[in-house]
Amino acid sequence: MTAVFQLRETIRGALQDTSMKDGMANNNTTSISQARKAVEQLKMEACMDRIKVSKAAADLMAYCDAHIREDPLIVPVPASENPFREKKLFCTIL
């Protein structure tokens, strides 16, 4: 319901701006285009399916648990397969 209220207030504000600036056509078109962009954004946000944070956190934890074996930060890459390991030099010149 808040998205509808925001949409209504944005349109109301744009209409007030246009009525206050009758002499400035450029500002009117700018304000109307800004209001249209805001309306489109609010329409997009109003159509989004939302879930509770607790559900999103539980889903994220389940995903991490399911993919734990593929995570190189938890299960290190074997040294023989690591292309970024430091090369050992057997001989150093002083």
C-alpha positions as CSV (number, residue, x, y, z in Angstrom):
1,M,0.0,0.0,0.0
2,T,2.9,2.4,0.6
3,A,4.0,2.2,-3.1
4,V,0.5,3.4,-4.1
5,F,0.7,6.2,-1.6
6,Q,4.2,7.2,-2.9
7,L,2.9,7.1,-6.4
8,R,0.0,9.4,-5.5
9,E,2.3,11.8,-3.7
10,T,4.7,11.9,-6.6
11,I,2.0,12.7,-9.0
12,R,0.5,15.3,-6.7
13,G,3.9,16.9,-6.3
14,A,4.5,17.0,-10.0
15,L,1.1,18.6,-10.6
16,Q,1.8,21.3,-8.0
17,D,5.2,22.0,-9.5
18,T,3.7,22.5,-12.9
19,S,1.0,24.8,-11.7
20,M,3.6,26.9,-9.7
21,K,5.9,27.3,-12.7
22,D,3.5,28.3,-15.5
23,G,6.0,30.7,-17.0
24,M,8.9,28.2,-17.3
25,A,8.0,25.5,-19.9
26,N,11.4,23.8,-19.7
27,N,11.1,23.3,-16.0
28,N,7.5,21.9,-16.5
29,T,8.7,19.3,-19.0
30,T,11.6,18.4,-16.7
31,S,9.4,18.0,-13.7
32,I,6.8,16.0,-15.7
33,S,9.5,13.7,-17.1
34,Q,10.9,13.2,-13.5
35,A,7.5,12.4,-12.3
36,R,7.0,9.9,-15.1
37,K,10.3,8.2,-14.3
38,A,9.3,8.1,-10.6
39,V,5.9,6.6,-11.5
40,E,7.5,3.9,-13.7
41,Q,10.0,3.1,-10.9
42,L,7.2,2.8,-8.3
43,K,5.1,0.6,-10.6
44,M,8.1,-1.7,-11.1
45,E,8.7,-1.9,-7.3
46,A,5.0,-2.4,-6.6
47,C,5.0,-5.5,-8.9
48,M,7.9,-7.2,-7.2
49,D,7.3,-10.3,-5.2
50,R,8.7,-9.8,-1.7
51,I,9.8,-12.3,0.9
52,K,10.6,-11.9,4.6
53,V,14.2,-11.3,5.6
54,S,14.1,-14.4,7.8
55,K,13.1,-16.6,4.8
56,A,15.8,-15.0,2.6
57,A,18.4,-15.6,5.3
58,A,17.3,-19.3,5.7
59,D,17.4,-19.8,1.9
60,L,20.9,-18.2,1.7
61,M,22.1,-20.5,4.6
62,A,20.7,-23.6,2.8
63,Y,22.4,-22.6,-0.4
64,C,25.7,-22.1,1.3
65,D,25.4,-25.5,3.1
66,A,24.5,-27.2,-0.2
67,H,27.5,-25.7,-2.0
68,I,30.1,-25.9,0.8
69,R,32.2,-28.5,-1.0
70,E,32.7,-26.3,-4.0
71,D,33.8,-23.2,-2.0
72,P,37.6,-22.7,-2.3
73,L,37.6,-20.5,0.8
74,I,36.4,-23.3,3.0
75,V,37.9,-26.3,1.3
76,P,41.3,-25.1,0.0
77,V,42.5,-25.9,-3.5
78,P,45.3,-28.5,-3.5
79,A,48.8,-27.0,-4.0
80,S,49.3,-29.0,-7.1
81,E,46.2,-27.5,-8.8
82,N,46.8,-23.9,-7.6
83,P,48.0,-21.7,-10.4
84,F,48.7,-18.8,-8.0
85,R,51.0,-20.6,-5.6
86,E,54.5,-19.2,-5.1
87,K,57.2,-20.8,-7.2
88,K,60.0,-22.2,-5.1
89,L,63.5,-21.3,-6.1
90,F,66.1,-23.7,-5.2
91,C,68.9,-21.4,-5.7
92,T,69.2,-17.7,-4.9
93,I,71.9,-15.4,-6.0
94,L,73.2,-13.1,-3.4
